[in-house]
Amino acid sequence: MQSIQSNALEPTRAELARLRPAERARRLIPVYGLPILTVALIVFFSILLPDTFPTGLNARSIMSDKAVIALLSLSAMLPMIAGRIDLTVGYGIVLWHVVAITLQVNYGIDWPVAVALTLAGGLFVGLINGLLVEVAQIDSFIATLGTGTILYAIANWHTGGRQIMGLLPKGFIAINATWIGGFPIGFFYVIGLALVLWLVTERLPLGRHLYAIGANPKAAALNGIPVRGYVIGVFIASGLLTAFTGVLLASKLRIGQSSVGLDYLLPALVGAFLGSTTIKPGRVNVWGTLVGVLILAVGISGIQQFGAAFFVEPLFNGATLVVAIGIAGYAQRRRAVVRRNLDSG
């Protein structure tokens, strides 16, 4: 069962060499269009809001506030590489940040043990998702929607709609509150994870196998790639990263409440889908995902500084998601036409 496909659409060097300069430039625009648009937005808001937008304080605020979304987007990206989708990234963070707080406040468990248990819970949920998708053959959208809703229900049942709060150790608070060289530690979590995922997906055979599964699982299986094991593995990895993000959110908020978390689902998916429209158009990728999160952060920050109403952020996220999917679909169709023309020529 496949929920999405992962196909590489970036032009190859051989293809670019066969094109005229104007056509070559037109082919490269979709590759770097989103980073260029991001820079244009930064310049635009800096001109209109010179006292508040182009400041170190605003940049650090964006890095600190959007670290959770960036980590969740990278978590969601992993199953997408293999042609699946994991909705528990949004639901799971609700439960895991509550669990991390509860284990310390209600049960007196040392914070390193509480973090380890929370991460183990994320691994287990990821395993369940992988088994449902690959063994039970349930479409990943339906399977993860079901497990995610169960996680959300458990969080609501446990909290009873109330906040869980108490004295937290300094070590746990430092998971989010630490600053290094003037930058929030969340920024380094994101960059570190991005580098690891980039090495795995772009420089190791494992990454090529996952992209092959996303493009055509039957062909991948015929070429000896263990499709079932790899797909279960990416769901386990996604579950682990989601749990870690839940720990980071718990350290940031210092309270547990079931009303927090779902607001991160749509931005995380938007970031991952936007990432499939740039750097390597038509294929989810690490740096494209970070660019997708950045353009959301820049756009929302600028709009908020203009004094926009509270509903503008979800409106912006939803509209961007629709546009991103539309661009990805157009790029895929356009690439197919160009390839046919090159083959026929």
Order of alpha helices (4+ residues) and beta strands (2+ residues): alpha-alpha-alpha-alpha-alpha-alpha-alpha-beta-alpha-beta-beta-alpha-alpha-alpha-alpha-beta-alpha-alpha-alpha
